[in-house]
Amino acid sequence: MTTQETGAVTGTKDKDYNLIWYVEACLDNALRLETYVQDADREGDSEVADLFRKAQADSRKGAEMGKQLLRSRLTS
């Protein structure tokens, strides 16, 4: 963790960069979980598949919340 703003290096304030990273991480997680759901379905393990579907839904929700926040901040 850095103690000073690194926006001069990236061109984006840390707090905005962190929010962009969060959205990307949620979307990446949703994609990865799709593979896990398919693996569990293929093995006939509906309990695990349901767990991964719930986690995938949570990741999508996090991404949507982050995108809404980004949208409001980048348009103002």
Distance bins in CASP14 RR format, pairs under 12 A and 6 or more apart:
PFRMAT RR
TARGET T0000
AUTHOR 0000-0000-0000
RMODE 2
METHOD distances of the structure
MODEL  1
1 14 0 0 0 0 0 1 0 0 0 0 0
1 18 0 0 0 0 0 1 0 0 0 0 0
2 8 0 0 0 0 0 1 0 0 0 0 0
2 9 0 0 0 0 0 1 0 0 0 0 0
2 10 0 0 0 0 0 1 0 0 0 0 0
2 14 1 0 0 1 0 0 0 0 0 0 0
2 17 0 0 0 0 0 1 0 0 0 0 0
2 18 0 0 0 0 0 1 0 0 0 0 0
3 14 0 0 0 0 0 1 0 0 0 0 0
4 13 0 0 0 0 0 1 0 0 0 0 0
4 14 0 0 0 0 1 0 0 0 0 0 0
5 11 0 0 0 0 0 1 0 0 0 0 0
5 12 0 0 0 0 0 1 0 0 0 0 0
5 13 1 0 0 1 0 0 0 0 0 0 0
5 14 1 0 1 0 0 0 0 0 0 0 0
5 15 0 0 0 0 1 0 0 0 0 0 0
5 16 0 0 0 0 0 1 0 0 0 0 0
5 17 0 0 0 0 0 1 0 0 0 0 0
5 18 0 0 0 0 0 1 0 0 0 0 0
6 12 0 0 0 0 1 0 0 0 0 0 0
6 13 0 0 0 0 1 0 0 0 0 0 0
6 14 1 0 1 0 0 0 0 0 0 0 0
6 15 0 0 0 0 0 1 0 0 0 0 0
6 16 0 0 0 0 0 1 0 0 0 0 0
6 17 0 0 0 0 1 0 0 0 0 0 0
6 18 0 0 0 0 0 1 0 0 0 0 0
7 13 1 0 1 0 0 0 0 0 0 0 0
7 14 1 0 0 1 0 0 0 0 0 0 0
7 15 0 0 0 0 1 0 0 0 0 0 0
7 16 0 0 0 0 1 0 0 0 0 0 0
7 17 1 0 0 1 0 0 0 0 0 0 0
7 18 0 0 0 0 0 1 0 0 0 0 0
8 14 0 0 0 0 0 1 0 0 0 0 0
8 17 0 0 0 0 0 1 0 0 0 0 0
9 17 0 0 0 0 0 1 0 0 0 0 0
10 16 0 0 0 0 1 0 0 0 0 0 0
10 17 1 0 1 0 0 0 0 0 0 0 0
10 18 0 0 0 0 0 1 0 0 0 0 0
10 20 0 0 0 0 1 0 0 0 0 0 0
10 21 0 0 0 0 0 1 0 0 0 0 0
11 17 0 0 0 0 1 0 0 0 0 0 0
11 20 0 0 0 0 0 1 0 0 0 0 0
12 18 0 0 0 0 1 0 0 0 0 0 0
12 19 0 0 0 0 1 0 0 0 0 0 0
12 20 1 0 0 1 0 0 0 0 0 0 0
12 21 0 0 0 0 0 1 0 0 0 0 0
12 70 0 0 0 0 0 1 0 0 0 0 0
12 73 0 0 0 0 0 1 0 0 0 0 0
12 74 0 0 0 0 0 1 0 0 0 0 0
13 19 0 0 0 0 1 0 0 0 0 0 0
13 20 0 0 0 0 0 1 0 0 0 0 0
13 73 0 0 0 0 1 0 0 0 0 0 0
13 74 0 0 0 0 0 1 0 0 0 0 0
14 20 0 0 0 0 0 1 0 0 0 0 0
14 21 0 0 0 0 0 1 0 0 0 0 0
15 21 0 0 0 0 0 1 0 0 0 0 0
15 22 0 0 0 0 0 1 0 0 0 0 0
15 69 0 0 0 0 0 1 0 0 0 0 0
15 70 0 0 0 0 0 1 0 0 0 0 0
15 73 0 0 0 0 1 0 0 0 0 0 0
16 22 0 0 0 0 0 1 0 0 0 0 0
16 23 0 0 0 0 0 1 0 0 0 0 0
16 66 0 0 0 0 0 1 0 0 0 0 0
16 69 0 0 0 0 1 0 0 0 0 0 0
16 70 1 0 0 1 0 0 0 0 0 0 0
16 72 0 0 0 0 0 1 0 0 0 0 0
16 73 1 0 0 1 0 0 0 0 0 0 0
16 74 0 0 0 0 1 0 0 0 0 0 0
17 23 0 0 0 0 0 1 0 0 0 0 0
17 24 0 0 0 0 0 1 0 0 0 0 0
17 70 0 0 0 0 0 1 0 0 0 0 0
18 24 0 0 0 0 0 1 0 0 0 0 0
18 25 0 0 0 0 0 1 0 0 0 0 0
18 66 0 0 0 0 0 1 0 0 0 0 0
18 69 0 0 0 0 0 1 0 0 0 0 0
18 70 0 0 0 0 0 1 0 0 0 0 0
18 73 0 0 0 0 0 1 0 0 0 0 0
19 25 0 0 0 0 0 1 0 0 0 0 0
19 26 0 0 0 0 0 1 0 0 0 0 0
19 62 0 0 0 0 0 1 0 0 0 0 0
19 63 0 0 0 0 0 1 0 0 0 0 0
19 65 0 0 0 0 0 1 0 0 0 0 0
19 66 1 0 0 1 0 0 0 0 0 0 0
19 67 0 0 0 0 1 0 0 0 0 0 0
19 68 0 0 0 0 0 1 0 0 0 0 0
19 69 1 0 0 1 0 0 0 0 0 0 0
19 70 1 0 1 0 0 0 0 0 0 0 0
19 71 0 0 0 0 0 1 0 0 0 0 0
19 72 0 0 0 0 0 1 0 0 0 0 0
19 73 1 0 0 1 0 0 0 0 0 0 0
19 74 0 0 0 0 1 0 0 0 0 0 0
20 26 0 0 0 0 0 1 0 0 0 0 0
20 27 0 0 0 0 0 1 0 0 0 0 0
20 63 0 0 0 0 0 1 0 0 0 0 0
20 66 0 0 0 0 1 0 0 0 0 0 0
20 67 0 0 0 0 1 0 0 0 0 0 0
20 69 0 0 0 0 0 1 0 0 0 0 0
20 70 1 0 0 1 0 0 0 0 0 0 0
20 71 0 0 0 0 0 1 0 0 0 0 0
20 73 0 0 0 0 0 1 0 0 0 0 0
20 74 0 0 0 0 1 0 0 0 0 0 0
21 27 0 0 0 0 0 1 0 0 0 0 0
21 28 0 0 0 0 0 1 0 0 0 0 0
21 63 0 0 0 0 0 1 0 0 0 0 0
21 66 0 0 0 0 0 1 0 0 0 0 0
21 70 0 0 0 0 0 1 0 0 0 0 0
22 28 0 0 0 0 0 1 0 0 0 0 0
22 29 0 0 0 0 0 1 0 0 0 0 0
22 59 0 0 0 0 0 1 0 0 0 0 0
22 62 1 0 0 1 0 0 0 0 0 0 0
22 63 0 0 0 0 1 0 0 0 0 0 0
22 64 0 0 0 0 0 1 0 0 0 0 0
22 65 0 0 0 0 1 0 0 0 0 0 0
22 66 1 0 0 1 0 0 0 0 0 0 0
22 67 0 0 0 0 1 0 0 0 0 0 0
22 69 0 0 0 0 1 0 0 0 0 0 0
22 70 0 0 0 0 1 0 0 0 0 0 0
23 29 0 0 0 0 0 1 0 0 0 0 0
23 30 0 0 0 0 0 1 0 0 0 0 0
23 59 0 0 0 0 0 1 0 0 0 0 0
23 60 0 0 0 0 0 1 0 0 0 0 0
23 61 0 0 0 0 0 1 0 0 0 0 0
23 62 1 0 0 1 0 0 0 0 0 0 0
23 63 1 0 1 0 0 0 0 0 0 0 0
23 64 0 0 0 0 1 0 0 0 0 0 0
23 65 0 0 0 0 1 0 0 0 0 0 0
23 66 1 0 1 0 0 0 0 0 0 0 0
23 67 1 0 1 0 0 0 0 0 0 0 0
23 68 0 0 0 0 1 0 0 0 0 0 0
23 69 0 0 0 0 1 0 0 0 0 0 0
23 70 1 0 0 1 0 0 0 0 0 0 0
23 71 0 0 0 0 0 1 0 0 0 0 0
23 74 0 0 0 0 0 1 0 0 0 0 0
24 30 0 0 0 0 0 1 0 0 0 0 0
24 31 0 0 0 0 0 1 0 0 0 0 0
24 59 0 0 0 0 0 1 0 0 0 0 0
24 62 0 0 0 0 0 1 0 0 0 0 0
24 63 0 0 0 0 1 0 0 0 0 0 0
24 66 0 0 0 0 0 1 0 0 0 0 0
24 67 0 0 0 0 0 1 0 0 0 0 0
24 70 0 0 0 0 0 1 0 0 0 0 0
25 31 0 0 0 0 0 1 0 0 0 0 0
25 32 0 0 0 0 0 1 0 0 0 0 0
25 59 0 0 0 0 1 0 0 0 0 0 0
25 62 0 0 0 0 1 0 0 0 0 0 0
25 63 0 0 0 0 1 0 0 0 0 0 0
25 66 0 0 0 0 0 1 0 0 0 0 0
26 32 0 0 0 0 0 1 0 0 0 0 0
26 33 0 0 0 0 0 1 0 0 0 0 0
26 55 0 0 0 0 0 1 0 0 0 0 0
26 56 0 0 0 0 0 1 0 0 0 0 0
26 57 0 0 0 0 0 1 0 0 0 0 0
26 58 0 0 0 0 1 0 0 0 0 0 0
26 59 1 0 1 0 0 0 0 0 0 0 0
26 60 1 0 0 1 0 0 0 0 0 0 0
26 61 0 0 0 0 1 0 0 0 0 0 0
26 62 1 0 1 0 0 0 0 0 0 0 0
26 63 1 1 0 0 0 0 0 0 0 0 0
26 64 0 0 0 0 1 0 0 0 0 0 0
26 65 0 0 0 0 1 0 0 0 0 0 0
26 66 1 0 0 1 0 0 0 0 0 0 0
26 67 0 0 0 0 1 0 0 0 0 0 0
26 70 0 0 0 0 0 1 0 0 0 0 0
27 33 0 0 0 0 0 1 0 0 0 0 0
27 34 0 0 0 0 0 1 0 0 0 0 0
27 56 0 0 0 0 0 1 0 0 0 0 0
27 59 1 0 0 1 0 0 0 0 0 0 0
27 60 0 0 0 0 1 0 0 0 0 0 0
27 61 0 0 0 0 0 1 0 0 0 0 0
27 62 0 0 0 0 1 0 0 0 0 0 0
27 63 1 0 1 0 0 0 0 0 0 0 0
27 64 0 0 0 0 1 0 0 0 0 0 0
27 66 0 0 0 0 0 1 0 0 0 0 0
27 67 0 0 0 0 1 0 0 0 0 0 0
28 34 0 0 0 0 0 1 0 0 0 0 0
28 35 0 0 0 0 0 1 0 0 0 0 0
28 56 0 0 0 0 0 1 0 0 0 0 0
28 59 0 0 0 0 1 0 0 0 0 0 0
28 60 0 0 0 0 0 1 0 0 0 0 0
28 63 0 0 0 0 1 0 0 0 0 0 0
29 35 0 0 0 0 0 1 0 0 0 0 0
29 36 0 0 0 0 0 1 0 0 0 0 0
29 52 0 0 0 0 0 1 0 0 0 0 0
29 55 1 0 0 1 0 0 0 0 0 0 0
29 56 1 0 0 1 0 0 0 0 0 0 0
29 57 0 0 0 0 0 1 0 0 0 0 0
29 58 0 0 0 0 1 0 0 0 0 0 0
29 59 1 0 1 0 0 0 0 0 0 0 0
29 60 0 0 0 0 1 0 0 0 0 0 0
29 61 0 0 0 0 0 1 0 0 0 0 0
29 62 0 0 0 0 1 0 0 0 0 0 0
29 63 0 0 0 0 1 0 0 0 0 0 0
30 36 0 0 0 0 0 1 0 0 0 0 0
30 37 0 0 0 0 0 1 0 0 0 0 0
30 52 0 0 0 0 0 1 0 0 0 0 0
30 53 0 0 0 0 0 1 0 0 0 0 0
30 54 0 0 0 0 0 1 0 0 0 0 0
30 55 0 0 0 0 1 0 0 0 0 0 0
30 56 1 0 1 0 0 0 0 0 0 0 0
30 57 0 0 0 0 1 0 0 0 0 0 0
30 58 0 0 0 0 1 0 0 0 0 0 0
30 59 1 0 1 0 0 0 0 0 0 0 0
30 60 1 0 1 0 0 0 0 0 0 0 0
30 61 0 0 0 0 1 0 0 0 0 0 0
30 62 0 0 0 0 1 0 0 0 0 0 0
30 63 1 0 0 1 0 0 0 0 0 0 0
30 64 0 0 0 0 0 1 0 0 0 0 0
31 37 0 0 0 0 0 1 0 0 0 0 0
31 38 0 0 0 0 0 1 0 0 0 0 0
31 56 0 0 0 0 1 0 0 0 0 0 0
31 59 0 0 0 0 1 0 0 0 0 0 0
31 60 0 0 0 0 0 1 0 0 0 0 0
31 63 0 0 0 0 0 1 0 0 0 0 0
32 38 0 0 0 0 0 1 0 0 0 0 0
32 39 0 0 0 0 0 1 0 0 0 0 0
32 52 0 0 0 0 1 0 0 0 0 0 0
32 55 0 0 0 0 1 0 0 0 0 0 0
32 56 0 0 0 0 1 0 0 0 0 0 0
32 59 0 0 0 0 1 0 0 0 0 0 0
33 39 0 0 0 0 0 1 0 0 0 0 0
33 40 0 0 0 0 0 1 0 0 0 0 0
33 48 0 0 0 0 0 1 0 0 0 0 0
33 49 0 0 0 0 0 1 0 0 0 0 0
33 50 0 0 0 0 0 1 0 0 0 0 0
33 51 0 0 0 0 1 0 0 0 0 0 0
33 52 1 0 1 0 0 0 0 0 0 0 0
33 53 1 0 0 1 0 0 0 0 0 0 0
33 54 0 0 0 0 1 0 0 0 0 0 0
33 55 1 0 1 0 0 0 0 0 0 0 0
33 56 1 0 1 0 0 0 0 0 0 0 0
33 57 0 0 0 0 1 0 0 0 0 0 0
33 58 0 0 0 0 1 0 0 0 0 0 0
33 59 1 0 0 1 0 0 0 0 0 0 0
33 60 0 0 0 0 1 0 0 0 0 0 0
34 40 0 0 0 0 0 1 0 0 0 0 0
34 41 0 0 0 0 0 1 0 0 0 0 0
34 49 0 0 0 0 0 1 0 0 0 0 0
34 52 0 0 0 0 1 0 0 0 0 0 0
34 53 0 0 0 0 1 0 0 0 0 0 0
34 55 0 0 0 0 0 1 0 0 0 0 0
34 56 1 0 0 1 0 0 0 0 0 0 0
34 57 0 0 0 0 0 1 0 0 0 0 0
34 59 0 0 0 0 0 1 0 0 0 0 0
34 60 0 0 0 0 0 1 0 0 0 0 0
35 41 0 0 0 0 0 1 0 0 0 0 0
35 42 0 0 0 0 0 1 0 0 0 0 0
35 49 0 0 0 0 0 1 0 0 0 0 0
35 52 0 0 0 0 1 0 0 0 0 0 0
35 56 0 0 0 0 0 1 0 0 0 0 0
36 42 0 0 0 0 0 1 0 0 0 0 0
36 43 0 0 0 0 0 1 0 0 0 0 0
36 45 0 0 0 0 0 1 0 0 0 0 0
36 48 1 0 0 1 0 0 0 0 0 0 0
36 49 0 0 0 0 1 0 0 0 0 0 0
36 50 0 0 0 0 0 1 0 0 0 0 0
36 51 0 0 0 0 1 0 0 0 0 0 0
36 52 1 0 1 0 0 0 0 0 0 0 0
36 53 0 0 0 0 1 0 0 0 0 0 0
36 54 0 0 0 0 0 1 0 0 0 0 0
36 55 0 0 0 0 1 0 0 0 0 0 0
36 56 0 0 0 0 1 0 0 0 0 0 0
36 59 0 0 0 0 0 1 0 0 0 0 0
37 43 0 0 0 0 0 1 0 0 0 0 0
37 44 0 0 0 0 0 1 0 0 0 0 0
37 45 0 0 0 0 0 1 0 0 0 0 0
37 46 0 0 0 0 0 1 0 0 0 0 0
37 48 0 0 0 0 1 0 0 0 0 0 0
37 49 1 0 1 0 0 0 0 0 0 0 0
37 50 0 0 0 0 1 0 0 0 0 0 0
37 51 0 0 0 0 1 0 0 0 0 0 0
37 52 1 0 1 0 0 0 0 0 0 0 0
37 53 1 0 1 0 0 0 0 0 0 0 0
37 54 0 0 0 0 0 1 0 0 0 0 0
37 55 0 0 0 0 1 0 0 0 0 0 0
37 56 1 0 0 1 0 0 0 0 0 0 0
37 57 0 0 0 0 0 1 0 0 0 0 0
37 59 0 0 0 0 0 1 0 0 0 0 0
38 44 0 0 0 0 0 1 0 0 0 0 0
38 45 0 0 0 0 0 1 0 0 0 0 0
38 48 0 0 0 0 0 1 0 0 0 0 0
38 49 0 0 0 0 1 0 0 0 0 0 0
38 52 0 0 0 0 1 0 0 0 0 0 0
38 53 0 0 0 0 0 1 0 0 0 0 0
38 56 0 0 0 0 0 1 0 0 0 0 0
39 45 0 0 0 0 1 0 0 0 0 0 0
39 48 0 0 0 0 1 0 0 0 0 0 0
39 49 0 0 0 0 1 0 0 0 0 0 0
39 52 0 0 0 0 1 0 0 0 0 0 0
40 46 1 0 0 1 0 0 0 0 0 0 0
40 47 0 0 0 0 1 0 0 0 0 0 0
40 48 1 0 1 0 0 0 0 0 0 0 0
40 49 1 1 0 0 0 0 0 0 0 0 0
40 50 0 0 0 0 1 0 0 0 0 0 0
40 51 0 0 0 0 1 0 0 0 0 0 0
40 52 1 0 0 1 0 0 0 0 0 0 0
40 53 0 0 0 0 1 0 0 0 0 0 0
40 55 0 0 0 0 0 1 0 0 0 0 0
40 56 0 0 0 0 0 1 0 0 0 0 0
41 47 0 0 0 0 0 1 0 0 0 0 0
41 48 0 0 0 0 1 0 0 0 0 0 0
41 49 1 0 1 0 0 0 0 0 0 0 0
41 50 0 0 0 0 0 1 0 0 0 0 0
41 52 0 0 0 0 1 0 0 0 0 0 0
41 53 0 0 0 0 1 0 0 0 0 0 0
42 48 0 0 0 0 0 1 0 0 0 0 0
42 49 0 0 0 0 1 0 0 0 0 0 0
43 49 0 0 0 0 1 0 0 0 0 0 0
43 52 0 0 0 0 0 1 0 0 0 0 0
44 50 0 0 0 0 0 1 0 0 0 0 0
45 51 0 0 0 0 1 0 0 0 0 0 0
45 52 0 0 0 0 1 0 0 0 0 0 0
46 52 0 0 0 0 0 1 0 0 0 0 0
46 53 0 0 0 0 1 0 0 0 0 0 0
47 53 0 0 0 0 0 1 0 0 0 0 0
47 54 0 0 0 0 0 1 0 0 0 0 0
48 54 0 0 0 0 0 1 0 0 0 0 0
48 55 0 0 0 0 0 1 0 0 0 0 0
49 55 0 0 0 0 0 1 0 0 0 0 0
49 56 0 0 0 0 0 1 0 0 0 0 0
50 56 0 0 0 0 0 1 0 0 0 0 0
50 57 0 0 0 0 0 1 0 0 0 0 0
51 57 0 0 0 0 0 1 0 0 0 0 0
51 58 0 0 0 0 0 1 0 0 0 0 0
52 58 0 0 0 0 0 1 0 0 0 0 0
52 59 0 0 0 0 0 1 0 0 0 0 0
53 59 0 0 0 0 0 1 0 0 0 0 0
53 60 0 0 0 0 0 1 0 0 0 0 0
54 60 0 0 0 0 0 1 0 0 0 0 0
54 61 0 0 0 0 0 1 0 0 0 0 0
55 61 0 0 0 0 0 1 0 0 0 0 0
55 62 0 0 0 0 0 1 0 0 0 0 0
56 62 0 0 0 0 0 1 0 0 0 0 0
56 63 0 0 0 0 0 1 0 0 0 0 0
57 63 0 0 0 0 0 1 0 0 0 0 0
57 64 0 0 0 0 0 1 0 0 0 0 0
58 64 0 0 0 0 0 1 0 0 0 0 0
58 65 0 0 0 0 0 1 0 0 0 0 0
59 65 0 0 0 0 0 1 0 0 0 0 0
59 66 0 0 0 0 0 1 0 0 0 0 0
60 66 0 0 0 0 0 1 0 0 0 0 0
60 67 0 0 0 0 0 1 0 0 0 0 0
61 67 0 0 0 0 0 1 0 0 0 0 0
61 68 0 0 0 0 0 1 0 0 0 0 0
62 68 0 0 0 0 1 0 0 0 0 0 0
62 69 0 0 0 0 1 0 0 0 0 0 0
62 70 0 0 0 0 0 1 0 0 0 0 0
63 69 0 0 0 0 0 1 0 0 0 0 0
63 70 0 0 0 0 0 1 0 0 0 0 0
64 70 0 0 0 0 0 1 0 0 0 0 0
64 71 0 0 0 0 0 1 0 0 0 0 0
65 71 0 0 0 0 0 1 0 0 0 0 0
65 72 0 0 0 0 0 1 0 0 0 0 0
66 72 0 0 0 0 1 0 0 0 0 0 0
66 73 0 0 0 0 1 0 0 0 0 0 0
66 74 0 0 0 0 0 1 0 0 0 0 0
67 73 0 0 0 0 0 1 0 0 0 0 0
67 74 0 0 0 0 0 1 0 0 0 0 0
68 74 0 0 0 0 0 1 0 0 0 0 0
68 75 0 0 0 0 0 1 0 0 0 0 0
69 75 0 0 0 0 0 1 0 0 0 0 0
69 76 0 0 0 0 0 1 0 0 0 0 0
70 76 0 0 0 0 0 1 0 0 0 0 0
END
